[in-house]
Amino acid sequence: MDLLTGYTSSDDDGEKTSPQRPSTTGQLTLRRPAPGAINAAPRPSVPIAVLRSKGVLSDRGSLVEFRGSKLHDAIQGPALLSDPSDTVTSFVRAIDSKTGSTAKIAADAAVDEFTFSQNRNAFQRGPNNDSSRHDAALAPGEVAREIHRNDYGHDRHFPPNYGAVPPTTDETNDDDDDNPDDAAQLPLATAAGHKRPLSPPPPKSSRRARRKQKIASEGALVHNEDDDLAYGIWAPPSTTERTIAADSLTAVEAGVELHPRIKAERAYLKERDRQRGLMESAEDREKEKFDRMVERKMAHLLPPRLEGENPEAVEPTTTFHHGEEVDYRGRSWIDPPSGVKGVDPFDTEDHACYVPKKCVFRFTGHSKGVHRIRLFPRTGHLLLSAGLDGSCKVWSVHQRQVMRTYTGHSSAVRDVQFNNDGTKFVSASFDRYLRLWDTESGKVLGTYTNRRVPYVVKFYPHDDNIFVVGCSDNKIVAYDSTTGEITQEYDHHLAPVNTITFVEDNGTKMVTSSDDKKVLVWEWDIGVPIKYISDPTMHSMPVITMHPSEKYLVCQSLDNKILVYQAGERYSLQRKKKMEGHNTAGYACDITVSPDGRFVCSGDADGKICFWDFKKTRMLQKYHAHDKGPSIGAVWHPVEPSTVFTCGWDGVIKMWQ
């Protein structure tokens, strides 16, 4: 390979002669060129060791004759010279048989010096001091430095001279040109001038010693006493993890000084975003990220998330539909009529009740469906409705007309609830807001949100300033309406909370149900449940109502059954009390019990209303009540013995007697 095209030489003299035309015989003889020609020749593109192994060079570096030797593997050149099926060596075939020209070999040898040096040194290996690794890769142009490997490949920190062309050796003296032996050794020195001499292999060590040495190189697991405060129960990061974390930093985060022009442009963009209201803080992004994580399984069923640090609800409005808010005696319109006395909701001996026979009146006014209805506490002379159009209405039962409309939500209202005396009520909407209203004036007393969808809301029986909310993030939160802060969280459900019911001594304990098919019993203001009700055969129970005797819980099960649980000391299923015959699968149809505890009324997914005898669990009546959807809500009047109100998604509230 180290031949110059058209040169011939002899062993007697080292002078360069004129080019001669070689003979055209079949056997070609290759002669060693003059020493001066070898010094002027470019570096070979084929390693000397390969030429020596193929028989092209002798042990002293001199060329030998090709006497019928066949090289089956290609040494250097394009693909057409390395046909594996060809028995003639590509090296011999590259020499023109007629003219003896080696121009094709010289063209193949004329490679880029930098590329050749880089490719050659990329595979050099050197001894490593670490006994766990025998050799370490050397960068091009390096002799001793190692490129360590971590868990993710090569280290990114390269030496400053990485990729530089290695310096060539000085030209030999003119006196040495006359020595053919020194000239023969020159190609070998040129090819391997920058390669480290082979060193003896490192001494072998045991596996335990290598493991200890590796652990010592990674660094101690515990560096100081403050690690438990910074990392908790987890160990501090290893050396590899620290290196990866350092490499992940951008130039700005690492503290690199930016160009003044870049700083000015960033300041301009920041001020522009601030003026446009597009500025987002890291806290806002963290809240949005947390919201996405919490609602990842059911985000397609929920309304859009609230954006910004302090999102604002829609402007509330109210409309009074009657002439005067006070009568001629100065009494407010929310006061009960003369002669109407209040009844204790858990007094079963006050009057006897009967199953209604027909619909006597239809309340219309909502532009969309009605999801929940509630009667005024103790007297029931006012009816509160929650509409899917985002508004709430209060109706007069005796005058049979709407009295006031409360508009303050941008989405459907999921639930409403009066406080203990009826002067205030709270509304929970799918726009993720809760609003506390003054019943008489229609003013908003408070707006609350925890960025979750509220499903159910109840006032604490012993304090009108506290109400609890079951949310879509599997939690039950208690709000203080005076401060607007969350005073307690109950977090043990695994799915959104559907219902909240206060039991025992009018509210010392709380029963909740969820989509996780569990019923939990809580002590008030204690965030750990005291009772689990769970069974593999149980279905989700979206509605639970307290029996007026305070001894039973009447539960709407999604397997088209109404189940009864004993309340009090033991919360056990009453297997004989099971009411069937209606279809509620997929709908949270409300349940109401007559004030004397004799009858149970429930809505139906087909728009029907059903009545059962509580003692005998026998269905007594079934009426078609609503169209275009289920009969979703039902309440029994606390004073009048046989008056029941129902609502549905057809936007109609019906009065049955």
C-alpha atoms as one frame of an Amber mdcrd trajectory, in Angstrom:
protein
   0.000   0.000   0.000   2.837   2.395   0.690   3.643   2.671  -3.014   3.947
   5.764  -5.140   2.461   5.469  -8.576   5.080   4.951 -11.240   8.181   4.710
  -9.016  10.761   1.916  -9.017  13.734   1.422  -6.777  16.611  -0.950  -6.156
  18.545  -2.133  -3.137  21.785  -0.514  -4.276  20.864   3.131  -4.427  18.209
   5.340  -2.916  17.901   7.766  -5.782  14.586   8.347  -7.475  14.527   7.197
 -11.106  12.189   8.048 -13.891   8.921   6.162 -14.168   9.153   2.916 -16.063
   6.454   0.906 -17.753   6.270  -2.470 -16.019   6.069  -5.652 -18.007   2.721
  -7.048 -18.987   3.501 -10.594 -17.918   1.001 -12.518 -15.851   3.222 -12.544
 -12.726   3.703  -9.078 -11.227   6.678  -8.333  -8.974   6.360  -5.578  -6.336
   9.552  -3.851  -5.263  10.297  -1.726  -2.221  10.519   2.007  -3.092  13.410
   4.244  -2.216  13.590   5.599   1.370  13.005   9.166   0.216   9.852   8.121
  -1.547   8.579   6.420   1.600   9.097   9.597   3.636   7.132  11.618   1.107
   4.257   9.109   0.845   0.962   9.737   2.630  -0.093   7.687   5.603  -1.537
   4.317   4.714  -5.274   3.907   5.069  -4.833   0.205   5.832  -3.358  -0.725
   9.236   0.144  -2.182   9.069  -0.953  -5.160  11.170  -3.563  -6.074   8.553
  -0.989  -5.891   5.737   1.412  -8.034   7.724  -1.309 -10.618   8.499  -2.266
 -10.790   4.814   1.321 -11.344   3.750   1.813  -7.972   2.082   4.537  -6.806
   4.520   7.288  -8.778   6.111   8.025  -8.666   9.815  10.527  -5.860   9.214
   7.979  -3.777   7.329   9.275  -4.492   3.780   6.929  -5.458   0.977   6.867
  -9.054  -0.246   5.937 -10.515  -3.548   2.466 -11.791  -4.380   3.029 -15.371
  -5.396  -0.458 -16.645  -5.956  -1.722 -15.586  -2.524  -5.442 -14.812  -2.414
  -6.952 -12.323   0.012 -10.597 -13.220   0.443 -11.442 -10.205   2.623 -11.475
  -6.643   1.341  -8.850  -4.350   2.844  -9.892  -0.885   1.696 -11.909   0.518
  -1.162 -15.412   0.664  -2.578 -17.928  -2.175  -2.450 -17.196  -3.324  -6.030
 -13.697  -4.387  -4.952 -14.907  -6.543  -2.066 -17.117  -9.180  -3.639 -17.012
 -12.113  -1.189 -17.779 -14.618  -3.961 -14.767 -13.546  -6.010 -11.722 -15.824
  -5.580  -9.283 -13.240  -6.909  -8.084 -10.827  -4.287  -9.384  -7.316  -4.680
  -5.954  -5.935  -3.848  -4.379  -7.704  -6.833  -7.305  -6.961  -9.111  -6.989
  -3.239  -8.304  -3.622  -3.190 -10.155  -3.994  -2.803 -13.887  -2.709  -6.050
 -15.457  -1.706  -4.349 -18.712  -0.073  -1.137 -17.566   0.781  -2.073 -13.969
  -0.748   1.188 -12.734  -1.588   1.455  -9.059  -3.654   4.607  -9.428  -6.767
   2.906  -8.096  -4.936   1.779  -4.955  -3.487   5.279  -4.475  -6.974   6.774
  -4.857  -8.326   4.430  -2.210  -5.437   5.294   0.104  -5.933   9.059  -0.281
  -8.410   9.476   2.612  -9.035  12.495   4.754  -6.284  12.720   7.344  -8.541
  13.958  10.161 -11.252  11.353   9.519  -8.728   8.560   9.333  -7.043   9.631
  12.578 -10.388   9.914  14.354 -11.595   6.479  13.208  -8.287   4.830  14.002
  -7.945   6.156  17.527 -11.613   5.631  18.380 -10.931   1.927  18.904  -7.744
   2.223  20.906  -7.885   0.894  24.425  -5.746   1.691  27.396  -5.242   0.206
  30.852  -7.658   1.262  33.546  -6.883   1.637  37.216 -10.333   0.426  38.165
 -10.273  -3.323  38.603 -13.941  -3.655  37.729 -13.201  -2.546  34.131 -10.188
  -3.937  32.271  -9.853  -1.262  29.592 -11.101   2.267  29.085 -11.686   4.012
  25.772  -9.239   6.766  24.814 -10.340   9.882  23.007  -8.602  10.783  19.730
  -5.309  12.481  20.464  -5.173  11.289  24.093  -2.737   8.973  25.726  -3.756
   8.598  29.368  -7.174  10.191  29.996 -10.145   7.846  30.307 -13.658   8.386
  29.073 -15.696   6.937  31.934 -19.077   5.413  31.267 -22.120   5.937  33.450
 -25.535   4.263  33.363 -26.587   6.248  30.301 -23.511   5.991  28.058 -20.409
   8.122  27.689 -19.777  11.147  29.817 -20.604  14.370  27.997 -17.509  16.208
  29.275 -14.795  15.717  26.622 -11.193  16.960  26.801 -10.392  20.299  25.168
  -8.365  18.691  22.351 -11.105  16.230  21.368 -11.204  15.814  17.572  -7.886
  17.588  16.914  -5.476  16.103  14.389  -2.541  14.448  16.207   0.795  16.157
  15.498   2.997  14.399  12.967   6.456  13.263  13.827   9.431  15.256  12.671
  11.055  14.357   9.440  13.999  12.040   9.829  17.503  13.292   9.265  19.113
  13.014   5.858  21.804  10.757   7.342  19.188   8.188   8.299  17.800   7.988
   4.772  20.760   5.886   3.693  19.857   3.153   6.197  17.249   0.907   4.614
  16.421  -0.837   7.902  15.427   2.416   9.587  13.419   3.382   6.531  11.589
   0.059   6.630  10.546   0.667  10.239   9.194   4.157   9.461   5.710   3.099
   8.246   5.142   1.128  11.425   6.125   4.115  13.554   3.851   6.369  11.508
   0.833   4.141  11.933   1.323   3.478  15.616   3.106   6.623  16.770   0.183
   7.759  18.973  -0.926   4.405  20.299  -0.189   3.511  23.878   2.107   0.555
  24.305   0.346  -2.508  25.615   0.490  -2.893  29.367   0.096  -6.023  31.453
  -3.511  -6.812  32.467  -4.570  -5.555  35.894  -4.440  -8.023  38.761  -7.635
  -9.980  39.293  -9.700  -9.269  42.380 -12.664 -10.962  43.976 -16.255 -10.005
  43.264 -16.703  -8.666  46.782 -13.640  -6.423  46.448 -14.843  -5.093  43.105
 -18.287  -4.389  44.584 -16.792  -2.500  47.539 -14.627  -0.466  45.210 -17.638
   0.381  43.034 -19.673   1.479  46.071 -16.780   3.615  47.244 -16.541   5.277
  43.816 -20.262   6.094  43.866 -19.951   7.898  47.196 -21.476   7.399  50.599
 -25.244   6.931  50.816 -25.560   9.228  53.838 -23.523  12.408  53.588 -24.682
  14.374  56.608 -27.333  14.455  59.300 -29.679  16.723  57.330 -30.268  14.147
  54.597 -33.320  12.735  56.346 -34.884  16.208  56.294 -34.120  16.727  52.606
 -34.861  13.242  51.271 -37.125  11.681  53.904 -36.947   7.908  54.027 -35.163
   7.768  50.660 -31.411   7.631  50.352 -29.507  10.617  48.934 -28.817  10.455
  45.198 -25.716   8.641  44.028 -22.863  10.185  42.094 -24.369   9.057  38.799
 -27.753  10.583  39.676 -26.104  13.829  40.703 -24.200  13.954  37.409 -27.373
  13.359  35.405 -29.192  16.072  37.362 -26.336  18.508  36.754 -26.325  17.719
  33.038 -30.067  18.350  32.815 -29.687  21.990  33.873 -29.968  24.565  31.151
 -27.441  27.338  30.731 -29.779  29.869  32.358 -30.436  27.612  35.350 -26.711
  27.004  35.745 -26.141  30.754  36.112 -24.621  31.557  32.748 -24.696  35.287
  32.057 -26.984  36.126  29.132 -26.331  38.690  26.464 -27.850  42.116  27.252
 -29.912  41.973  24.086 -31.437  38.643  25.147 -32.209  40.067  28.588 -33.929
  43.087  27.068 -36.032  40.885  24.775 -37.107  38.635  27.650 -38.068  41.623
  29.765 -40.150  42.999  26.896 -42.009  39.690  26.428 -42.645  39.388  30.156
 -44.100  42.886  30.338 -46.250  42.207  27.268 -47.679  39.019  28.794 -48.353
  40.823  32.051 -50.313  43.538  30.273 -52.291  40.950  28.334 -53.103  39.003
  31.478 -51.242  35.908  30.327 -48.795  35.777  33.202 -48.815  32.439  35.014
 -46.975  31.781  38.202 -45.301  28.539  39.127 -47.992  27.992  41.754 -50.737
  28.192  39.121 -48.968  25.664  36.945 -48.514  23.373  39.914 -52.220  23.587
  40.764 -53.207  22.830  37.198 -50.828  19.869  37.119 -52.276  18.571  40.386
 -55.837  18.961  39.066 -54.966  16.944  35.994 -53.447  14.212  38.132 -56.473
  14.002  40.457 -59.029  13.917  37.651 -57.065  11.823  35.151 -59.509   8.887
  35.278 -62.744  10.857  34.858 -61.690  14.133  33.253 -63.896  13.392  30.233
 -66.962  13.446  32.516 -66.176  16.704  34.312 -66.498  20.350  33.282 -63.421
  22.452  32.443 -60.961  23.159  35.235 -60.691  26.550  36.877 -57.737  28.523
  35.554 -55.682  31.063  37.453 -54.835  31.563  41.096 -58.077  33.348  42.032
 -60.747  32.278  39.535 -63.942  34.274  39.631 -67.466  32.926  39.369 -70.184
  34.546  37.287 -71.906  37.649  38.602 -74.911  36.603  40.734 -78.374  38.008
  40.089 -81.756  37.515  41.731 -85.317  38.261  40.739 -88.368  38.508  42.987
 -91.520  37.460  41.138 -94.156  38.491  43.723 -95.469  41.995  44.308 -94.276
  42.752  47.833 -91.565  41.098  49.889 -93.542  41.853  53.110 -97.252  41.656
  53.750 -99.492  44.246  55.388 -98.447  42.990  58.828 -94.747  43.444  58.041
 -93.968  39.743  57.852 -91.422  38.512  55.349 -92.475  36.344  52.453 -90.395
  33.424  53.822 -92.393  33.294  57.065 -94.877  30.406  57.263 -98.573  31.231
  56.775-100.845  31.687  59.743-101.960  28.450  61.299 -99.032  26.372  60.009
 -97.029  24.874  62.834 -93.671  23.239  62.534 -93.119  19.515  63.000 -90.058
  17.742  64.296 -88.644  15.795  61.342 -88.065  12.731  63.531 -91.465  12.728
  65.242 -93.312   9.686  63.911 -96.356  10.109  66.206 -97.479  13.559  65.052
 -99.840  12.452  62.258-100.564   9.477  60.048 -99.612   9.523  56.363-101.131
   7.945  53.260-100.051   7.144  49.736-101.060   9.916  47.277-103.413   9.046
  44.452-102.910  11.644  41.703-100.988  14.705  40.524-102.769  17.894  41.594
-100.386  20.600  40.291 -97.391  21.168  37.985 -94.723  23.787  38.773 -93.044
  24.996  35.566 -90.406  27.672  35.122 -87.017  26.013  34.619 -85.752  26.104
  31.041 -84.005  22.747  31.566 -84.413  19.794  33.865 -84.683  19.905  37.666
 -82.182  17.764  39.547 -83.014  18.258  43.240 -85.867  19.696  45.333 -85.903
  20.527  49.048 -88.724  21.627  51.361 -88.479  24.373  53.967 -87.448  22.833
  57.339 -90.235  21.826  59.747 -93.090  23.625  57.928 -92.582  22.817  54.233
 -94.415  25.941  52.997 -91.571  26.765  50.543 -90.007  24.524  47.931 -86.416
  24.988  46.762 -85.406  23.577  43.358 -82.002  23.136  41.680 -82.146  23.404
  37.894 -79.846  22.160  35.200 -80.029  25.653  33.686 -77.769  26.964  36.494
 -80.501  28.694  38.502 -82.293  27.977  41.771 -85.937  28.845  42.465 -88.062
  29.084  45.589 -91.744  28.230  45.156 -94.693  28.896  47.432 -96.574  25.662
  48.103 -99.787  27.380  49.203 -99.838  30.058  46.474 -98.419  27.559  43.925
 -96.158  30.027  42.205 -92.471  30.918  42.007 -91.373  33.533  44.530 -87.696
  34.238  43.780 -85.063  33.116  41.275 -81.360  32.898  42.184 -78.899  32.914
  39.260 -75.225  32.555  40.086 -73.792  29.508  38.307 -72.533  28.962  34.784
 -73.342  25.227  34.807 -76.013  22.930  36.139 -76.725  22.912  39.874 -76.029
  19.469  41.334 -77.463  19.881  44.831 -79.081  22.433  47.146 -79.700  22.387
  50.874 -81.487  24.625  53.406 -79.850  25.378  56.720 -81.563  24.394  59.955
 -83.947  27.380  60.083 -84.343  27.978  56.338 -82.977  31.536  56.289 -80.011
  30.470  54.133 -79.290  27.782  51.615 -76.201  26.580  49.772 -76.024  25.542
  46.119 -73.416  23.225  44.590 -72.858  23.413  40.843 -70.881  21.657  38.146
 -68.941  24.905  37.589 -66.992  23.874  40.731 -68.418  26.632  42.931 -70.533
  26.598  46.057 -72.601  29.642  46.896 -74.311  30.557  50.146 -77.502  32.545
  49.550 -79.753  34.584  51.762 -83.199  33.114  51.143 -85.149  36.324  51.751
 -83.048  38.926  49.918 -81.266  36.732  47.372 -77.831  38.109  48.275 -74.744
  35.954  48.015 -73.226  35.549  51.472 -70.212  33.573  50.322 -68.602  31.846
  47.354 -66.386  28.824  47.923 -64.364  26.463  45.753 -61.600  23.901  46.115
 -61.286  23.467  42.320 -63.270  20.204  42.474 -66.807  19.346  41.422 -69.180
  19.250  44.447 -71.650  16.370  44.296 -73.528  16.668  47.587 -73.803  19.323
  50.306 -75.234  19.201  53.831 -75.374  21.633  56.760 -74.057  20.464  60.099
 -77.131  20.030  62.344 -75.553  21.736  65.360 -74.030  24.769  63.609 -75.502
  26.711  60.682 -72.093  28.210  59.886 -70.571  24.863  58.914 -71.493  22.727
  55.909 -69.838  19.640  54.439 -69.333  18.893  50.765 -68.633  15.619  48.961
 -66.314  16.255  46.011 -65.063  14.597  42.853 -61.555  14.145  44.309 -62.817
  11.441  46.728 -62.773  13.821  49.703 -65.350  15.277  52.075 -64.486  18.793
  53.181 -66.068  20.924  55.894 -66.326  24.685  55.260 -66.711  27.452  57.804
 -69.012  29.956  56.085 -67.806  32.845  58.246 -64.154  32.547  57.233 -64.466
  30.594  53.990 -61.755  28.154  55.048 -61.763  24.372  55.087 -61.821  23.225
  58.699 -61.637  19.452  58.204 -61.041  16.896  55.470 -62.279  13.325  55.391
 -60.155  11.394  52.909 -60.679   7.630  52.845 -62.914   7.062  49.834 -61.433
   5.810  46.588 -64.004   7.415  44.253 -66.209  10.550  44.162 -68.506  10.966
  47.153 -72.238  10.733  46.416 -74.124  11.212  49.662 -73.720  12.498  53.224
 -76.171  11.630  56.016 -76.004  12.660  59.683 -77.055  10.004  62.193 -77.217
   9.432  65.958 -78.292  12.250  68.270 -79.069  14.491  65.330 -75.601  14.677
  63.860 -72.867  13.283  66.070 -71.927  10.798  63.374 -71.845  10.977  59.601
 -72.466   8.256  57.001 -71.058   8.684  53.496 -71.190   6.580  50.344 -69.108
   6.674  47.205 -68.654   5.150  43.775 -66.073   2.813  45.325 -69.021   0.686
  46.633 -68.205   1.432  50.249 -70.144   3.048  53.066 -68.086   4.760  55.765
 -69.178   5.963  59.200 -67.324   8.947  60.680 -67.212  10.683  64.015 -67.759
  14.393  63.530 -64.539  16.383  63.145 -62.369  13.225  63.156 -60.749  12.445
  59.823 -60.599   8.664  60.319 -63.675   6.450  59.768 -64.878   4.330  62.655
 -66.830   1.841  60.548 -66.435   0.276  57.097 -69.410  -1.252  55.334 -68.143
  -3.156  52.323 -69.037  -6.430  50.681 -68.083  -8.014  47.342 -71.763  -8.261
  46.411 -72.461  -4.589  47.174 -73.254  -2.046  44.488 -72.763   1.682  44.624
 -75.426   3.475  46.679 -75.711   7.094  45.493 -78.557   8.036  47.888 -78.922
   7.279  51.615 -81.846   8.631  53.676 -82.381   8.458  57.419 -85.590   6.803
  58.583 -87.701   9.098  60.858 -87.276   6.610  63.699 -83.482   7.121  63.469
 -83.011   3.355  63.643 -82.528   2.581  59.960 -80.741   3.840  56.883 -82.686
   3.507  53.628 -80.232   3.153  50.719 -80.779   3.319  46.960 -78.657   0.576
  45.374 -77.774   0.634  41.700 -78.801  -3.030  41.274 -82.484  -1.847  41.217
 -83.052  -2.448  44.919 -83.642  -0.404  48.048 -81.645  -1.793  50.981 -82.109
  -1.111  54.676 -79.262  -0.969  57.182 -79.578  -0.825  60.918 -78.184   2.425
  62.373 -76.876   3.071  65.849 -74.511   0.764  67.699 -74.384  -1.747  64.855
 -74.527  -0.942  61.147 -75.763  -4.219  59.697 -77.787  -5.087  56.612 -81.440
  -6.021  57.208 -81.658  -8.805  54.659 -85.425  -9.233  54.950 -86.101  -5.548
  54.235 -85.425  -5.327  50.517 -87.666  -3.321  48.168 -87.667  -4.112  44.472
 -89.717  -3.487  41.356 -88.220  -0.281  39.989 -85.280   0.519  37.679 -82.592
   2.909  38.941 -79.425   1.537  37.327 -77.175   4.447  36.410 -79.233   7.203
  38.103 -79.051   8.737  41.586 -82.826   8.728  42.144 -83.779  10.287  45.438
 -85.562   8.448  48.261 -88.053   9.941  50.696 -89.774   8.371  53.692 -93.153
   9.479  55.067 -92.979  11.417  58.377 -94.612   8.517  60.227 -92.131   6.028
  58.747 -94.733   3.749  57.157 -94.069   4.370  53.462 -91.054   4.715  51.214
 -91.137   6.668  47.946 -88.515   6.585  45.184 -88.069   7.820  41.655 -87.366
   5.627  38.667 -85.106   5.737  35.625 -88.143   5.441  33.361 -89.854   8.505
  34.835 -92.076   6.581  37.271 -92.662   7.099  40.977 -93.024   4.076  43.263
 -94.388   3.581  46.799 -93.597   0.679  49.166 -94.774  -0.398  52.570 -91.684
  -0.129  54.776 -92.715  -2.895  57.181 -93.828  -5.471  54.611 -91.482  -4.275
  51.812 -94.366  -4.641  49.345 -94.902  -2.238  46.452 -98.166  -0.355  46.841
 -98.376   2.034  43.877 -96.469   2.999  40.733 -97.304   6.140  38.725 -95.876
   7.604  35.542 -94.581  10.985  36.641 -92.070  12.489  34.182 -91.037  12.276
  30.546 -87.699  12.682  28.758 -85.659  11.071  31.510 -85.768   9.778  35.061
 -87.840  10.904  37.994 -84.747  12.054  39.826 -86.031  13.806  42.981 -88.758
  13.198  45.553 -89.670  14.741  48.938 -92.534  14.074  51.340 -94.268  17.066
  52.923 -93.527  17.191  56.693 -96.960  18.540  57.717 -99.575  17.507  55.153
-100.128  13.755  55.446-100.304  12.673  51.783 -98.437  15.361  49.800 -95.377
  14.354  47.781 -93.291  16.457  45.374 -91.307  14.958  42.500 -89.036  16.438
  39.830 -87.462  15.184  36.639 -85.275  16.146  33.733 -88.287  17.364  31.802
 -88.158  20.619  33.828 -91.467  20.000  35.676 -92.073  19.746  39.424 -95.230
  17.801  40.267 -97.318  17.899  43.413 -99.061  14.626  44.326-101.911  14.199
  46.802
